[in-house]
Amino acid sequence: MAVSDEDRVAAAQAYIDALVSHDADKVPFAPGCTRVEQGVKNGFSGAHLRRSLNRGLQYRVIADATPPDYRIVGDEVHATYDVLTKAAFAGGGLPHGSTRRS
């Protein structure tokens, strides 16, 4: 059964929301889905992605994300957005930074 573009974009938005909330329990990962960031594959299954988002320390510095720009290419949803970070070292804070993701 085909999944509508709207449902695929909603799933991508749920993933971005989970980056910020650190709670991926509501993200509808397909069992065999993967993640590619900056051309590097670093997510290897739905279970791996959920576990990483829920427990990965590397995501704890994410404070927010800008509204994404979505484009659909074939069966892929591409989202381009900035990740806003919060970092504190030795009790001090750093201003928000951003990283463009697509």
Secondary structure, 3 states (H helix, E strand, C coil): CCCCHHHHHHHHHHHHHHHHHCCCCCCCCCCCCCEEECCEEEECCHHHHHHHHHHCHHHCCEEEECCCEEEEECCEEEEEEEEEEEEEECCEEEEEEEEEEC
